Amino acid sequence: MERQIIKAVIYSKLDENLGPNPKAYIPKDFPQVQLIHISVKTFAILTGEKGFIPDSLVILPFPSLKLKGLIKYIKWEDPELRGGIGQSNIAIFFEEMDDAIFYKYLNELSTPFNDIAQNIAFLEKSNASEAEYIKELINLENALTELLEELRNLELSKSKVEALEEKIKDRSLIDYQFKIILVGDPSVGKTSLVLRYTDNAFRRAYVSTMGVHVSNKIFKAEDSAIIQLVLWDIGGQERFKLMRQQFYQGSDAVFIIFDLTNPDSFKSIDNWYSDIQKQLKLNEGDTLGFLVGNKKDLDKVIKIKTAKAEELAAQLNLEYLETSALSGENVEIAFTNIANLLYESRK
């Protein structure tokens, strides 16, 4: 990230003899006096709660540090401790100017905290060394940094998408506008298909789509109606998963694309179909679109037989086409057919 959002990660344990005790932390030069202050404060808010430890993340201000803390409380069973329960917490610290992203995405941030909480409980039961705790804190910092970068990109994409949609709305000459989403595993050829259709070009070097790329093509129907297809080429990488929910919204049809030479991309079709159905709250069979087997030109290394793909397409109530972004075979047909289906349904 351009600026480090996470300033420190501190693990504190409620020690039977020492009380609140900062057990492990990064960076290593964090002042000791502040560590003790943080450890005491994070446990102090539990006073009077009759042993109740919150499951959700808690945000606390630390004015003296000019920071805020995001705290995950942990408990584990240990018959050797008083009451049979051990208590600790992990706190990450960030500047107040960044608190909006933390408040907005508390649920998303919970996952890496929950994962590390289980690991910490295991370390406590195993009498692990300080180095092992430090390793877990570094893993948490890395996971959160990556997630925060993804969320930041999501916020940026929202503003860009809203601006794009507003720009398209101003095109008063358009009679019909249809949003088509293209999904599928990385490197199946989504971007190349779009380029072939919109610019009659083929991208030979694979460049992963960064979240989404929006293209459009305007043409006349047989009755002279002006139709615009807005094509949303959505990145297939796992790190873009959070963003996809927004990109799916308002879509009129879908192309689920797989690589005819890659069986793994074919196995992923059910997951893509289910994800779309879930996010758009559609009933089984309500999805309009095509299952597309791309890279037909690589006939000597094709692994997925046409009959097998047609069978799956029928199960999903989708049309099936095999295309080649390299040669252009069936590319124009695929987009024209979906445009005609949507146009007939709207007239």
N, C-alpha and C positions, 0 to 999 in steps of 0.2 A: 504494500500500500504506500501511497505517497507520504502519508503521515502516520506514525505509529499511534493507533487508538488506545491499545492496552498498555498502560504505564507500569503495572506490576501485577503479580499473581502471588497470593499469600495463603498458605495452609496453616490453620490454627487448630489446636486440639485442647479440649477442656480436660486438663490434667488433674487427677485427684489430689495431688500434693501441691502443684504449682499454680493451679487455676488456669485461666486462659493463657495458652502458650503458643507463640508463633514457631511452628515446627519446621517448616520449609518455605522458601520464598525465592522469587526472581523479580528483579535483578539481585545479585548477591550483595551489592553495595547499598541496599535499602537501609536507612537509618534504624538502629535498634530501638531507640525510644519510640519512634513512630510505629514500629512493628508491634510493640507491646500495647500501645494506645489502640491500634486497630483490632488486635486480638481481644482486648477487654471490651471494646465497644460492640463488636459483632456478636459477642455472647451476652452482653448486658441486655439486649432487647428481648431475650428469652426469659428474663427474670419476671416472675409472676405469671408465666404461662402454664404453670403446673406440669412442666415436662413436655409440653407440646412443641414439636419441631416442625416448622412449615415444610411442605413438600415443594412448593413453588419457589422460584427465585425471588430474592428480596433486594431492593435497591435502597442504599443508605447514603446520606450525604456525609462527607468528611471535610467540613469547612476549613479546618486548620491545614489540610493538605491541598486545598483547592481542587479536590477530586470527589468523585462519587464511586461507590463500591457496589458491585453486583455479587450477591452472596448466595451460595448453595450450602444449606445445612445438611449434615450427614449424621446418621446414627447407625450403630451396628450392635449386635448381641455379643456380649463378652461376659461369661459367668464369673470371671476373676475381678471384674470391676464392681463398685458399689451400685446396686440397683440392676446389675446385669446388662447395662447399656453403656456404650461408648459414644461420645459426641465430639464432632469437629465441624469445621466449615472451610470452604474454599472461597476466596474473594478475589475478584479481578477489579482493577481500578482504572478509571477513565476520566477525562475532563468533562466538566458540566456541559460544555458546548456540544458534546456528543451524545447527551442523554436521550435525545429524541429517538434515535435508532434503537437504543436498548429498550426503552419503554414500548415501542411499537412492535418489536419482534421478540418479546420475552419467550413466547412459546417455542419459536424456532431455536433460540439460544439454549433452551433447556436440554436439548438432546445431548450435546457434548458434555454438559455438566453432569447429567444423569449417568453417562458412560463412565466418567472419571470417578464419580462417587462410589460406584461399585468396585472399581480398582483400588481406591483408597481404603475402603473397608477391608478388602482382602489384605492389603499391605499392613494395616493395623493389627490384624489377627496373626500376621506372619512375623511380626517384629522386624520389619524391613528397615534397611538403612536409609539415611537422609538422601543419599544419591538416588534411590529408587523413587522417593517422593518428588524430588526435583525433576526427574524424568517425566513423571506424570503431569507436573505443572507445565513443563515445556510442551508436552503433547496437547494439553488443553489450550495453551496460548496459541499454538499453531492452528489448531482446529477452529478456534474462535476467530482468529485473524482471517482465515480463508472464508469462513462463513460471513463475516462482516463485510469483506470485499464483495462477496456475491450479493449481499443485501444492498450494498451501496450501488452496485451496478443495476440492481432491480429498480431502485429509486430513480436512478438516472434514466433508465429505459422507459419508465412510466411517463416522465416529462416529455421525452422524445416521441413516444407513441401518441400521447395526447396532442402534441403539436402537429404530428403527421396526420392524425385523423381529422383535426380541425382544418388543415390545409385541403384535404381531400373533399371535405364537406362543401368547400367554397366552389367546387367545380360544377357550376350550375348546368353545364351542357350534358352532364352524365344522366342518362335515363335510368340505368340500373347499375348497381354496384354490388359485387359479391366478394366476400372475404374467404379465401382458400388457405387452409393451413397445411403445410408439408412437414411431416414428422417421420422419424426413423432413426436408426442407429447412426453413429458417426461414420462418415466416408461411404455411405450408400449411394450418394450422388444427388442429393436434394438440390444443392446450390447449382450444380451443373445442369440439371433439368430446367431450373428456372432461367438460367442464363441462355440455354438453348432456345427456350420459348420466347423470352423477352428481347434478347439481343442477337439471337441466332449465333451464339458463341459457345465454345466448350472450354471449360477450365481443366487443363490436364493436371496441374499440380493441386493436390488436395490442401485446402485451407479450412480449418474447422470454423463453423459459423459461431460468432461470438454472441450467443444468446438468441438473437433474431436478426434477420435481414428482410426488409420489406421492399418488394418490387411491385410494379403494376403494369398492366397492358390494357389499352383502350382500343376497341374495334367496333365495327358496325355489324349488327345482326342483319338477317336477310330482309327484314321489314324496315331497315334503316334505324332501328333503335340503337343508341350509343350505350355500350356495355363496358364497364371497367372491372377487370379482375385484379384484386389486391392480393398478392401472394406473400404469405408469411412463412419464410424459410426458417424453421425453428431448430436451434442447436440441439444435437442429440446427447451431448455430454452430461454426465450425472450432475456436474456443478451448476447446470442451468435449470435444474428441476424446479426450484422455487419460482423461477420466472415464468415457466410454461403456463401456469394457471391463468395468469393475466393474458398471455398471448392467445390462448384458446378462445377467450370470451368473444362473442359476437361472430364466430365463424359460421359460414353457410355450408361449407363442405370441407372434406379432408382428403389428402393423399397420404396413405401410409406406405412408405417406400422401403423396399429391402433390396439387397444386392444378390442377384441370381447366383453369384459365385461364392457367397458367404452364408452358410447354413445358420450361423449364430444370429445374423440379422433377420433371418426368416423366423427363428424361434422367438424373437423379441416382439413380433407383430401383436400377439395377444396382449402383452403388457402395454403397448402403445394404444391399442384399441380400448382397453379397460380404463387407462388413464384419461383418455378423451371422454369416454362415457361418464366417468365419475366427475370430472371437472365441469362438464357442460350439463350434468344432471339429466342425461338422456336415458331413455329406456332401451333395452336390448333391441338392436335392429334399426334404431332411429337415425343412425349416422349415415349421411349421404356422402358418397365419395368413391374413390378407387383404391384398390390395393395394386401397387405398382412394383413390378419386378424390373429393376434397372440393370444396365450393363449387358444387354442382350447381345451386343457385338462380340462379347468374349465367349463365343459359342463353344470353344474347345474346353473351357474350364467351368462351365455352368454346372451347379450342383443341385439346383432346385428344379424339379420337373414341372412342366406347365400344368399337368393334371392335378398335382398336389397343391399348387398355389390356387388353382381355380376352385378346388374343394374348400380350401380355407376361406377364400373370398365369399363363396356362397354361404358358408356358416356365419360370416360376419355381415351378410347382406350388402356386400360391396361389389362393384364391378371390378374386373381384373384386366390389366393390360401389361404387356412387357415392352419396355422402352430401351432406347440407347441414347444417352445424352451425347455420345461421341458422334454417331451418325445422324442423330435426329429422328430415328425411326419411332413412330407413334407418339412423339412428344406433342406435336401440334394437335393430334387427334385427342390425346388425353385431356388437354386443357379446353379444347373446343367442345368436347362432349360434356364436360362438367358444366361449362358455361351455358350450353343449350338446355341441359336439364334444369338448371337454376332459373334460367330465363322463362322457360315454359311454365314452371311452377309459380312464377311471380306475375306473369301477364294477366 
